[in-house]
Amino acid sequence: DASRDGIREVIRRLDLGALAQRSIREIYASLVDVVCGEGGDLDESMNRDAYMTAVDELSEVDGIDLERPTAETINLLIERFIVGTIDNRLKNAVANGIVLLPDSIEDATSAEADVRDFVDGAVRSAMAGVGRLMSGAGVRSAIERIYTMAMGVLEGYAADPDGGDA
């Protein structure tokens, strides 16, 4: 609807008309409750953070029209949201000792970069496989599937800091 009618019209239809006079960035930021729910538990807060980060990233990219977003723009927002959500969940798993990083800073930094590259590639592949806008159920499924695979990659680094099979 936003690509056809513009984001401000969609805001009016959602009965959020007061937002229509705000900047595009503020409009998208204000949609966090609509997109991610009202929050509450840790997973929801990580989703909200990932959404806000994705909006910030896209608002900084030249040539992206968030006023009348194309399907490609919305898919890019979804892609960045999924990557951010998985990244937040991985950081939480490390922080809570669910998965360990290699002992050396160099090995941990290398593992982090490799896992980030893996997640970026897996999300792009998942998005390309859809060929249209990904549904909410599709987003949740992709997050769970790719997160599980990324945890396996990260666990491999904890067992073998050189990145080989454990």
N, C-alpha and C positions, 0 to 999 in steps of 0.2 A: 504493500500500500504506500509506503514511504517513497519508493522509487516512482510511482505513478502520480501520487498526489502531494508529495512533500511531507517531511517530518512534522511540520507545524500543523498540517491538516490531520495527521494521525493523532497528534497530541490532543487536538480538539475533540476527535471522536472518542478518545479514551477518557473524556471529561477531565482533562488536565489542561484546560484552556489557559490558565494563568501562566503556564510555562511557555506558551507560544511566543511571547514577547522577549524571552530570554535568548542568550546566545546559543548557538547549536551545541557547543560543548556542554553548557548547563542543561540543555534539554536532554541530551543523551545521558548525562550523569544522573538526572532526576528520574530516568526510566529504570534505574537499578532495581527498584522495588517491583516493577512490572516484569522485568526480565528475570530477576534472581529471587524473587520473593522478598518478604520483609526482613529476613535474617533471623538470627537467633543462635543457632548452633555453630560450631567451628567450621563445618563444611560449607554452610551457607555464607559465613563471613569470608572464607577463602574464595568462593564463587564471586561474591560482591567485589572483593579486591581485584580479582582477575578481570571482571567486566570493566571496572573503572580504569584499570591500567590499559586495557584494550582501547577504550574510548580515547584516553589521553594519547596513546600511540598513533591512532588513526587521525586524530585532530591535528597532529604535527606533520602529516604526510602531504606534500604538495600534490595537487591534482585529484585528491579524494574529495568528493562532494557529499558531505554528510547531510546537506539540506535535502537533496533528492538522490539518495543512495541507490546505486545499481545493485543487482543481485550479487555481483562480484564484490562490491564494497561490504555488503552485509555478510557475505561469506568470509571476507577477510576479518571482519569484526568477530565473527564466530570462531574463526581459526585462532586468532590472538587470544580470545577468551578461553578456549580449550587449552592452549599451550600454557597460559597463565594459571589456570586452575590446577593443571597437572604439576606445574612447577611449585605452586604453593603447597600442594599435598606432599610432594617429595621433600620439600624443606621441612614440613611438619614431621614427616616420618624420620628424617635425620635428627631433628631436634628432640624427638621423643625416644630415640634409641631403637626404633623399629628396624632401621637399617643403619649400618655403620659405613663411614667413609674410610678410605685408606688413611694410614697414620700420617704420612708426610703431606705437607701443604701442596707440594708440586703434584703428587699423585691425586690428592683430593680435587685440586683445581682441574686437572686433566679429566678426571671422572665426571666432574660437573659439566664441563664443556662437551664431552662426548655424549652424556645423557641428554643434555639440552639439544644437541644436534639430532640425536635419535628421536626425541619427542617432536621437534619441529618437522622432521621428515615424515614421521608416522601420521601427524595431524594433517599435513599437506596431502598425503596420500589418501587419508580417510575423506578429506573434503573433496578431492578430485573424483573419488569413487562415487560420490553422491550425485554430482552433476547439476544440482539445483540447491536451493536452500535446505539446510539440514534441519530436521525436526527437533523439537526439544528432547524427545526420546532418543533420537540419533546422537545428539550432543552428549547426553548422559551416558549412553552406551560407549561412544568413542572415548570419553574421559575415563571410564572404568577400564576399558580394554587396554588403552595406551598406557595408563598409569600402572597397571599390573605388569605390562611388558617392561616399562621403564624401571620399575622396582627390581625386576629380574636383572636388568643390565647393571643397575647400581649395586645390587648384591654381589654380582660378579666381580666388581671392582674391590669390594670389601674383602672378598676371599682371595683375589689375585690383583694387586695394585697395578700390574702391567696390562690389565684389561683382557687377559686370556680367559679361557673357560675355567671355572672353578672345579 
